[in-house]
């Protein structure tokens, strides 16, 4: 295997036509340059320079090796440049995990902003529920993930993950506009409910909210898609509780904040503690900047209309 510094020395000797001048340029002694060229000749089995009374002359084989090694050295220079850019976090890849609501409300703005700041960085996206994303993080398949937990269904994250709360969003009671459906949770025991899949944190939170209000919800429809929830509320007159990030202004439905303690959802960002990805610090900053400002009020208060 040819050594890079031997090829650099070859280039300098060829360019200057002198071991002594090449040595001064490279910061070596003339003896060290001579030894390097001798080592390169031994490695290649070629005579690279002919020693003459008044200097040296590059052989045909030496000229050809100079030409070939330029390409190698150019690739090495490019490698060094790319390594510096990787270390500086201007290029590379970051693998993002997100849950569906954040994929709609947070991720597009995040990717746009981060892409403008670091156009040569690659970001990939995998979508899933928090349990799936946490497993992918701990397995090293993701670099960073957006997670959530409900106030009435708290989670414990693995010790080897660093988590940072980003925002706390209210839970909203969603009803069909113009219906006589009460806006008070305690008076909704007889309504048809729309919620997420059985066993999900959203369903657990709803069940506990309703239990505190004195009833068990009669669940008619299950979906994890908040667009579907909105359509079902508008079409059937059923009611639902959704997080503020899942709400979009729609004249067919009315959303009011729930005042009950624990009626909120916290969105966090998580990554492996001690992650060495140079892109991560800048990406975390971009996530914080990309957060929307959903209507929120941590303190319980009487329900009122949600201002879109």
C-alpha positions in Angstrom: 0.0 0.0 0.0 1.5 3.3 -1.0 1.7 6.0 1.6 0.1 9.3 1.0 3.0 11.4 2.3 5.3 9.5 -0.1 3.1 10.5 -3.0 3.0 14.1 -1.8 6.8 14.0 -1.7 6.9 12.6 -5.2 4.8 15.5 -6.5 7.0 18.1 -4.8 10.3 16.5 -6.2 8.8 16.3 -9.7 7.6 19.9 -9.6 10.8 21.4 -8.2 13.3 19.0 -9.9 15.3 18.9 -6.7 15.3 16.9 -3.5 16.7 19.9 -1.6 14.1 22.4 -2.8 11.3 19.9 -2.2 12.6 19.3 1.3 12.5 23.0 2.1 8.9 23.2 0.8 7.8 20.2 2.8 9.7 21.0 5.9 11.8 17.9 5.7 15.6 17.3 5.4 17.0 16.4 2.0 17.9 13.1 3.4 14.3 12.4 4.5 13.0 13.2 1.0 15.6 10.9 -0.5 14.6 8.1 1.8 10.9 8.6 1.0 11.5 8.4 -2.7 13.6 5.3 -2.2 10.9 3.7 -0.2 8.3 4.6 -2.9 10.6 3.1 -5.6 10.9 -0.1 -3.5 7.1 -0.3 -3.0 6.4 0.2 -6.7 9.3 -1.6 -8.1 9.9 1.4 -10.4 12.8 3.8 -10.9 11.2 7.2 -10.5 14.2 9.5 -10.8 17.6 9.2 -12.4 20.4 10.8 -10.5 22.6 13.0 -12.6 25.7 15.0 -11.9 23.8 18.3 -11.7 20.4 17.1 -10.4 17.7 14.6 -11.0 15.5 13.7 -14.0 12.1 12.1 -13.7 11.8 8.9 -15.6 8.9 8.0 -17.9 7.6 5.7 -15.1 7.9 8.5 -12.6 6.0 10.9 -14.9 3.2 8.4 -15.2 3.1 7.8 -11.4 3.0 11.5 -10.9 0.0 11.8 -13.2 -1.8 8.8 -11.6 -1.1 9.9 -8.0 -2.7 13.4 -8.7 -6.1 11.8 -8.9 -5.5 9.9 -5.7 -4.3 13.0 -3.9 -7.3 15.0 -5.2 -9.6 12.3 -3.8 -7.7 12.4 -0.5 -8.1 16.2 -0.4 -11.9 15.8 -1.1 -12.1 13.2 1.6 -10.4 15.6 4.1 -12.8 18.3 3.1 -15.9 16.1 3.6 -14.6 14.9 6.9 -14.2 18.5 8.1 -17.8 19.2 6.9 -19.1 16.1 8.7 -17.3 17.1 11.9 -18.8 20.7 11.6 -22.3 19.3 11.1 -22.8 20.8 7.6 -23.2 17.5 5.8 -24.2 14.0 6.9 -27.5 12.3 7.7 -29.9 12.5 10.6 -32.7 10.0 11.0 -35.9 11.5 12.5 -38.8 9.6 14.0 -42.2 11.3 14.5 -45.7 10.5 15.4 -48.4 11.3 12.8 -49.7 14.6 14.3 -46.2 16.0 14.6 -45.5 14.8 11.1 -48.3 17.1 9.9 -47.9 20.1 12.2 -44.1 20.2 13.0 -42.0 18.2 10.6 -42.7 20.0 7.3 -41.6 23.4 8.7 -38.7 21.7 10.5 -37.4 20.1 7.2 -37.9 23.3 5.3 -36.0 25.4 7.9 -33.2 22.9 8.4 -32.8 22.3 4.7 -32.4 26.0 4.1 -29.7 26.2 6.8 -27.9 23.0 5.8 -28.8 22.2 2.2 -26.2 19.4 2.0 -27.5 17.5 5.0 -29.8 14.5 4.5 -32.8 13.9 6.8 -34.9 10.8 6.7 -38.3 10.3 8.4 -39.8 7.3 10.0 -43.3 7.5 11.5 -44.7 5.5 14.4 -46.1 5.6 17.9 -43.9 6.5 20.9 -43.2 2.8 21.8 -42.0 2.1 18.3 -39.9 5.2 18.1 -38.3 4.6 21.4 -37.3 1.1 20.4 -35.8 2.4 17.2 -33.9 5.0 19.1 -32.4 2.6 21.6 -31.5 0.2 18.8 -29.6 2.9 16.9 -32.0 3.0 14.0 -33.0 6.6 14.7 -31.0 9.6 15.8 -33.8 11.7 17.2 -37.6 11.3 17.7 -40.6 13.4 18.6 -42.7 11.7 21.3 -45.8 12.4 23.3 -47.4 11.5 26.6 -50.8 12.3 28.0 -51.1 13.9 31.4 -53.3 11.0 32.6 -51.2 8.3 30.9 -47.6 9.2 31.8 -44.7 7.3 30.4 -41.2 6.4 31.6 -38.5 6.7 29.0 -35.4 4.5 29.0 -32.4 5.8 31.1 -30.1 5.9 28.0 -32.3 8.5 26.3 -32.2 12.2 26.9 -35.7 13.7 26.6 -36.6 17.4 26.4 -40.2 18.6 26.8 -41.1 20.9 23.9 -44.6 22.0 24.5 -47.7 21.1 26.4 -51.0 21.2 24.5 -54.6 21.3 25.8 -57.0 18.5 25.2 -60.1 19.7 23.4 -63.7 18.5 23.4 -64.9 18.3 19.8 -68.6 18.5 19.0 -70.7 19.1 15.9 -71.4 22.8 15.5 -75.0 23.7 16.3 -75.8 20.5 18.1 -77.3 20.5 21.6 -74.5 18.4 22.9 -73.3 19.8 26.3 -69.9 21.3 26.5 -69.4 19.8 30.0 -67.7 16.5 30.2 -69.8 15.3 33.1 -73.0 15.6 31.0 -71.7 13.5 28.1 -72.2 10.0 29.5 -74.9 9.2 27.0 -73.1 10.3 23.9 -71.3 8.2 21.2 -67.6 8.6 21.5 -64.8 8.6 18.9 -61.3 7.8 20.1 -58.1 6.1 19.1 -57.2 2.4 19.0 -57.8 0.4 22.1 -55.0 0.4 24.5 -53.4 3.7 23.2 -52.5 6.5 25.5 -55.2 8.7 24.0 -57.9 6.1 24.8 -56.5 5.6 28.3 -56.5 9.3 28.9 -60.1 9.6 27.7 -61.3 6.7 29.9 -59.7 8.3 33.0 -61.1 11.7 32.2 -64.6 10.2 31.9 -64.2 8.1 35.0 -63.4 11.2 37.0 -66.6 12.7 35.5 -68.6 9.7 36.7 -69.1 7.5 33.6 -67.5 5.1 31.1 -67.5 6.4 27.5 -69.6 4.4 25.0 -67.0 4.2 22.2 -68.6 3.8 18.7 -65.7 4.5 16.4 -61.9 4.2 16.7 -59.3 5.9 14.5 -55.8 7.3 15.0 -56.4 9.9 12.2 -57.7 13.2 13.5 -59.0 14.1 10.0 -61.2 11.1 10.3 -62.2 12.1 13.8 -63.3 15.5 12.5 -65.3 13.9 9.7 -67.0 11.4 12.0 -67.9 14.2 14.5 -69.4 16.3 11.7 -71.3 13.4 10.1 -72.5 11.4 13.1 -72.8 14.0 15.9 -70.5 11.9 18.1 -68.0 13.6 20.4 -64.3 13.2 20.8 -61.3 14.5 22.9 -58.2 15.4 20.8 -55.0 17.2 21.5 -54.7 20.8 20.3 -52.1 19.9 17.6 -54.7 17.5 16.1 -57.3 20.3 15.7 -57.9 22.3 12.6 -60.4 25.1 12.2 -63.6 23.6 10.7 -67.0 25.4 10.7 -68.8 22.1 11.1 -67.3 21.4 14.5 -66.7 23.3 17.7 -63.8 22.7 20.0 -63.6 23.7 23.6 -60.8 23.3 26.2 -61.2 20.7 28.9 -60.5 22.3 32.3 -59.9 19.0 34.2 -56.5 18.4 35.8 -54.4 16.2 33.5 -56.3 17.2 30.4 -53.1 17.9 28.4 -50.5 16.2 26.2 -46.8 16.9 26.3 -44.7 16.7 23.2 -41.0 15.9 23.7 -37.9 15.3 21.7 -35.7 12.4 22.5 -32.2 11.2 21.5 -29.6 8.8 22.7 -27.6 10.3 25.6 -24.1 11.0 24.3 -25.0 10.8 20.6 -22.0 11.6 18.5 -24.0 12.8 15.4 -22.5 16.3 14.6 -25.8 17.3 13.0 -27.8 16.7 16.2 -27.3 20.0 18.0 -28.3 22.1 15.0 -31.3 19.8 14.3 -32.5 20.2 17.9 -32.3 23.9 17.5 -34.3 23.7 14.3 -37.0 21.6 16.1 -37.5 24.1 18.8 -37.8 26.9 16.2 -40.3 24.9 14.1 -42.8 24.4 16.9 -46.3 25.8 16.3 -48.0 27.7 19.1 -51.2 25.8 19.7 -53.8 27.3 22.0 -52.8 26.3 25.5 -53.4 27.2 29.2 -51.8 25.0 31.8 -54.1 26.1 34.5 -57.7 24.7 34.6 -60.3 27.2 33.5 -64.0 27.2 32.4 -64.3 25.9 28.9 -64.6 28.4 26.1 -64.4 28.5 22.3 -61.1 27.6 20.8 -59.7 30.4 18.8 -58.1 28.7 15.7 
